[in-house]
């Protein structure tokens, strides 16, 4: 396993280099001018200001020279300075990532609980009305665009019914604890601030449900398919022939074995939640990586765009590595080579 992990970590370094190169070139091929995107019209009419801006951000150099300079800083852990915020990209990522991580964790919990529950119920009551309802719900979760679902849910539950707060991470009158982890649910618990805890939880419900709906559909379909396959295996028939109750067979033998492939779906779903919530975060005004990536793309903030891309690539590789390791722990038949 150690050799396997070592090879994957070496692969991670090459992958991050490839991502950095690809995103750097792709972002510079966009037919737009970062100078015009960040300077006012009056400043654009002043050649000295334009020249100073290009010199400050290295835009007066060739594309090759810019990448060499960027890669040299990257080797030291320096992701550069954001053109839009004027702060180091690493500091920006550390500020915005906890909000995305917290939202992703809550959405993943919702997706796992509902997805596995619906998948098991659907398999047990195969081809019955409840199965058809759950399968329709699962297909809807996979098919419905998340941004459209977010707008509908926000309009219904926040504007029409009024049982959930509007966009944002907390109420404007609430104050966040200084320092801490950046995960407001955890920080409010540690500080014993239950008023803030309730406020954060209410703001989390709607965006987490919207984001978890898609992954829930995938998990439910995968769980149903795997459970039906396991229920047709010989050892399940043997258990039935020994007179074991159907509920005991499902809970004690079938579910545990059918959930192993679900780990992969859940891991990929969690990666998608961390890196693919740009539109949903903007709709809910959630101050996370998605919103930061959107604003960086609009202003052609090359260092920030590259920084976000490297972070997402790193997350994908690390989570997939953890999934592979978890497979070996859960299923002893898995061997690492």
Secondary structure in CASP SS format (residue, H / E / C, confidence):
PFRMAT SS
TARGET T0000
AUTHOR 0000-0000-0000
METHOD secondary structure of the structure
MODEL  1
X C 1.00
X H 1.00
X H 1.00
X H 1.00
X H 1.00
X H 1.00
X H 1.00
X H 1.00
X H 1.00
X H 1.00
X H 1.00
X H 1.00
X H 1.00
X H 1.00
X H 1.00
X H 1.00
X H 1.00
X H 1.00
X H 1.00
X H 1.00
X H 1.00
X H 1.00
X H 1.00
X H 1.00
X H 1.00
X H 1.00
X H 1.00
X H 1.00
X C 1.00
X C 1.00
X C 1.00
X C 1.00
X C 1.00
X H 1.00
X H 1.00
X H 1.00
X H 1.00
X H 1.00
X C 1.00
X C 1.00
X H 1.00
X H 1.00
X H 1.00
X H 1.00
X C 1.00
X C 1.00
X H 1.00
X H 1.00
X H 1.00
X H 1.00
X H 1.00
X H 1.00
X H 1.00
X H 1.00
X H 1.00
X H 1.00
X C 1.00
X C 1.00
X C 1.00
X C 1.00
X C 1.00
X C 1.00
X H 1.00
X H 1.00
X H 1.00
X H 1.00
X H 1.00
X H 1.00
X H 1.00
X H 1.00
X H 1.00
X H 1.00
X H 1.00
X H 1.00
X H 1.00
X C 1.00
X C 1.00
X C 1.00
X C 1.00
X C 1.00
X E 1.00
X C 1.00
X C 1.00
X C 1.00
X C 1.00
X C 1.00
X C 1.00
X E 1.00
X H 1.00
X H 1.00
X H 1.00
X H 1.00
X H 1.00
X H 1.00
X H 1.00
X H 1.00
X H 1.00
X H 1.00
X H 1.00
X H 1.00
X H 1.00
X H 1.00
X H 1.00
X H 1.00
X H 1.00
X H 1.00
X H 1.00
X H 1.00
X H 1.00
X H 1.00
X H 1.00
X H 1.00
X H 1.00
X H 1.00
X H 1.00
X H 1.00
X H 1.00
X H 1.00
X H 1.00
X H 1.00
X H 1.00
X H 1.00
X H 1.00
X H 1.00
X C 1.00
X C 1.00
X C 1.00
X C 1.00
X H 1.00
X H 1.00
X H 1.00
X H 1.00
X H 1.00
X H 1.00
X H 1.00
X H 1.00
X H 1.00
X H 1.00
X H 1.00
X H 1.00
X H 1.00
X H 1.00
X H 1.00
X C 1.00
X C 1.00
X H 1.00
X H 1.00
X H 1.00
X H 1.00
X H 1.00
X H 1.00
X H 1.00
X H 1.00
X H 1.00
X H 1.00
X H 1.00
X H 1.00
X H 1.00
X H 1.00
X H 1.00
X C 1.00
X C 1.00
X C 1.00
X C 1.00
X C 1.00
X C 1.00
X C 1.00
X C 1.00
X C 1.00
X C 1.00
X C 1.00
X C 1.00
X C 1.00
X C 1.00
X C 1.00
X C 1.00
X C 1.00
X C 1.00
X C 1.00
X C 1.00
X C 1.00
X C 1.00
X C 1.00
X H 1.00
X H 1.00
X H 1.00
X H 1.00
X H 1.00
X H 1.00
X H 1.00
X C 1.00
X C 1.00
X C 1.00
X H 1.00
X H 1.00
X H 1.00
X H 1.00
X H 1.00
X H 1.00
X H 1.00
X H 1.00
X H 1.00
X H 1.00
X H 1.00
X H 1.00
X H 1.00
X H 1.00
X H 1.00
X H 1.00
X H 1.00
X H 1.00
X H 1.00
X H 1.00
X H 1.00
X H 1.00
X H 1.00
X H 1.00
X H 1.00
X H 1.00
X H 1.00
X H 1.00
X H 1.00
X H 1.00
X H 1.00
X H 1.00
X H 1.00
X H 1.00
X H 1.00
X H 1.00
X H 1.00
X H 1.00
X C 1.00
X C 1.00
X H 1.00
X H 1.00
X H 1.00
X H 1.00
X H 1.00
X H 1.00
X H 1.00
X H 1.00
X C 1.00
X C 1.00
X C 1.00
X C 1.00
X H 1.00
X H 1.00
X H 1.00
X H 1.00
X H 1.00
X H 1.00
X H 1.00
X H 1.00
X H 1.00
X H 1.00
X H 1.00
X H 1.00
X H 1.00
X C 1.00
X H 1.00
X H 1.00
X H 1.00
X H 1.00
X H 1.00
X H 1.00
X H 1.00
X H 1.00
X H 1.00
X H 1.00
X H 1.00
X H 1.00
X H 1.00
X H 1.00
X H 1.00
X H 1.00
X C 1.00
X C 1.00
X H 1.00
X H 1.00
X H 1.00
X H 1.00
X H 1.00
X H 1.00
X C 1.00
X C 1.00
X C 1.00
X C 1.00
X C 1.00
X H 1.00
X H 1.00
X H 1.00
X H 1.00
X H 1.00
X H 1.00
X H 1.00
X H 1.00
X H 1.00
X H 1.00
X C 1.00
X C 1.00
X C 1.00
X H 1.00
X H 1.00
X H 1.00
X H 1.00
X H 1.00
X H 1.00
X H 1.00
X H 1.00
X H 1.00
X H 1.00
X H 1.00
X H 1.00
X H 1.00
X H 1.00
X H 1.00
X H 1.00
X H 1.00
X H 1.00
X H 1.00
X H 1.00
X H 1.00
X H 1.00
X H 1.00
X H 1.00
X H 1.00
X H 1.00
X H 1.00
X H 1.00
X H 1.00
X C 1.00
X C 1.00
X C 1.00
X C 1.00
X C 1.00
X C 1.00
X C 1.00
END
